[in-house]
């Protein structure tokens, strides 16, 4: 019997890739214009090098942009818009309300508190989730099965009574499998499943597909 659904946050309940790209484009626009860099090439390079907020100044220097004023302006812009422009997946509120009426819900997310807690607050997820685990706060990160087990213990359910929903083959699918929890892969960008990753129970590219899928599984 299914009793609980566990969710990842980034790239699962919202499209992190799209948000990240838009923020980089806005933050880098002025630096690109003043240095005759191609903006899209600069954004692509930042994505490829996993340039988050605190890495932006160093990234710009690797691209030959050394003007401290331009660097400071880009860094400030990136930091200011990161949380202000976050948008929950439009299918998420109805999904969480529907599933929350039938199952216990938990959020299990990797990352530091300064990054994850503002998202959780902005999206109002505390009203939907019975349990919220942020890796930095508990000292364990996915794919370590211990953080999944911690969530199950807090929900008072067994691995076979839960499903995990997440986007990362490495962190979510492997971690859930190690904890004995069936997983559904949110694969918005239709990527290939990497070799040696345990196959998910199912794959969806939109959250609106989850409710019926879970209902069929539970039946």
C-alpha positions in Angstrom: 0.0 0.0 0.0 1.4 3.4 -1.0 1.4 5.8 1.9 4.0 8.5 1.1 5.5 10.4 -1.8 9.0 12.0 -1.5 10.0 14.8 -3.8 13.3 16.4 -4.9 13.2 20.2 -5.4 15.5 21.5 -8.1 14.6 20.6 -11.6 11.7 18.6 -10.2 9.1 21.0 -8.7 10.5 23.8 -10.9 12.6 24.0 -14.0 16.0 25.0 -12.6 17.7 24.8 -15.9 15.4 27.4 -17.5 15.6 29.6 -14.4 19.4 29.4 -14.3 19.7 30.2 -18.0 17.4 33.3 -17.7 19.3 34.6 -14.6 22.7 34.2 -16.3 21.4 36.0 -19.4 20.2 38.9 -17.4 23.2 39.1 -15.2 25.7 38.9 -18.0 24.0 41.2 -20.5 25.8 44.4 -19.6 29.2 42.8 -19.2 28.8 41.2 -22.7 27.7 44.4 -24.3 30.6 46.4 -22.8 33.3 43.8 -23.8 31.9 42.7 -27.2 31.4 39.2 -25.9 28.6 37.2 -27.5 26.0 36.9 -24.7 24.7 33.5 -25.6 28.2 32.1 -25.9 29.0 33.6 -22.4 25.8 32.1 -21.0 26.6 28.7 -22.4 30.1 28.8 -21.0 28.7 29.7 -17.6 26.3 26.8 -17.7 28.9 24.4 -18.8 31.2 25.5 -15.9 28.4 25.3 -13.4 28.7 28.9 -12.5 26.4 29.7 -9.5 26.2 33.0 -7.8 29.4 32.9 -5.8 31.4 31.6 -8.7 30.4 34.4 -11.1 33.3 36.8 -10.5 35.9 34.1 -11.0 34.1 32.9 -14.1 34.1 36.4 -15.7 37.9 36.7 -15.1 38.4 33.3 -16.9 36.6 34.9 -19.9 38.9 37.8 -20.0 36.5 40.3 -18.3 38.6 42.0 -15.6 36.8 45.3 -15.1 35.9 45.3 -11.3 32.9 47.5 -11.9 31.4 45.2 -14.6 32.1 42.2 -12.4 30.5 43.7 -9.4 27.4 44.8 -11.4 27.0 41.3 -12.9 27.5 39.6 -9.5 24.9 41.9 -7.8 22.4 41.5 -10.6 22.8 37.7 -10.5 22.3 37.6 -6.7 19.3 40.0 -6.8 17.3 38.2 -9.4 18.0 34.6 -8.5 15.2 34.4 -5.9 13.0 37.1 -7.2 12.4 35.4 -10.5 11.9 31.8 -9.2 8.7 30.3 -10.4 7.2 27.0 -9.2 6.1 24.6 -12.0 2.5 25.6 -12.8 1.4 22.0 -12.4 2.9 21.7 -9.0 0.3 23.3 -6.7 -2.6 21.2 -8.0 -0.5 18.1 -7.9 0.7 18.6 -4.4 -2.8 19.4 -3.2 -4.2 16.2 -4.9 -1.4 13.9 -3.6 -1.4 15.6 -0.2 -5.1 14.6 0.3 -4.1 10.9 -0.1 -0.5 10.5 1.0 2.1 11.9 3.3 4.5 14.2 1.4 8.2 14.9 2.0 10.8 17.1 0.4 14.4 15.8 0.2 16.8 18.3 -1.4 20.5 18.7 -1.7 22.1 22.1 -1.1 22.9 24.8 1.5 20.2 26.3 3.6 20.9 29.8 2.2 19.9 28.6 -1.3 17.2 26.0 -0.5 15.2 27.6 2.3 14.3 30.8 0.3 12.9 28.6 -2.5 10.9 26.5 0.0 9.5 29.7 1.5 8.8 31.3 -1.9 7.0 28.2 -3.1 5.0 27.8 0.1 6.1 24.1 0.3 6.0 24.0 4.1 2.2 23.9 3.8 2.3 20.9 1.5 5.1 18.8 3.1 5.0 16.9 6.4 8.8 16.5 6.3 11.4 18.8 4.7 15.1 17.7 4.7 17.9 20.0 3.4 21.2 18.2 3.0 23.3 20.8 4.7 21.0 20.9 7.7 21.1 17.1 8.3 24.7 16.5 7.3 23.8 13.9 4.6 23.3 14.4 0.9 21.7 12.3 -1.9 22.6 9.8 -3.1 23.5 8.6 0.4 20.5 6.3 1.2 20.7 7.5 4.8 18.9 10.8 3.9 16.1 8.8 2.2 15.8 6.6 5.3 15.7 9.7 7.5 12.7 11.0 5.5 10.9 7.6 5.7 11.5 7.4 9.5 10.1 10.9 9.9 7.0 9.9 7.9 6.7 6.6 9.7 6.6 4.6 6.5 8.6 1.7 5.1 10.5 1.9 1.7 7.9 -0.2 0.0 5.2 2.2 1.1 6.8 5.2 -0.6 7.7 6.6 -4.0 10.5 9.1 -4.8 10.0 11.7 -7.5 13.2 13.4 -8.8 15.2 14.5 -11.8 18.8 13.4 -11.1 19.8 10.0 -12.2 22.9 10.1 -9.9 21.4 11.7 -6.8 17.7 10.7 -7.0 17.4 7.5 -8.9 20.5 5.9 -7.5 19.9 7.1 -4.0 16.3 6.0 -3.9 17.2 2.6 -5.3 19.9 2.2 -2.6 17.2 3.0 0.0 14.8 0.5 -1.5 12.3 3.1 -2.7 10.8 2.9 -6.2 11.4 6.2 -8.2 9.8 8.2 -10.9 12.1 10.2 -13.1 11.2 13.7 -14.0 13.0 14.1 -17.3 11.9 17.5 -18.6 14.7 17.7 -21.2 14.3 14.1 -22.4 17.8 13.0 -21.6 19.2 9.5 -22.0 19.4 7.4 -18.8 23.1 7.0 -18.0 24.6 3.5 -17.9 24.5 1.6 -14.6 21.7 3.8 -13.2 18.8 1.7 -11.9 15.8 2.2 -14.2 13.0 4.2 -12.7 9.5 2.9 -12.2 8.3 5.4 -14.8 9.5 8.6 -16.6 7.6 11.8 -17.1 8.5 15.1 -18.7 5.6 17.1 -17.1 4.4 17.1 -13.5 0.8 16.9 -14.7 1.4 13.3 -15.7 2.2 12.2 -12.2 -1.2 12.0 -10.4 -2.7 9.5 -12.8 0.5 7.5 -12.9 0.7 7.3 -9.2 -3.0 6.4 -8.9 -2.4 3.5 -11.3 0.6 2.3 -9.4 -1.2 2.5 -6.1 -4.1 0.5 -7.6 
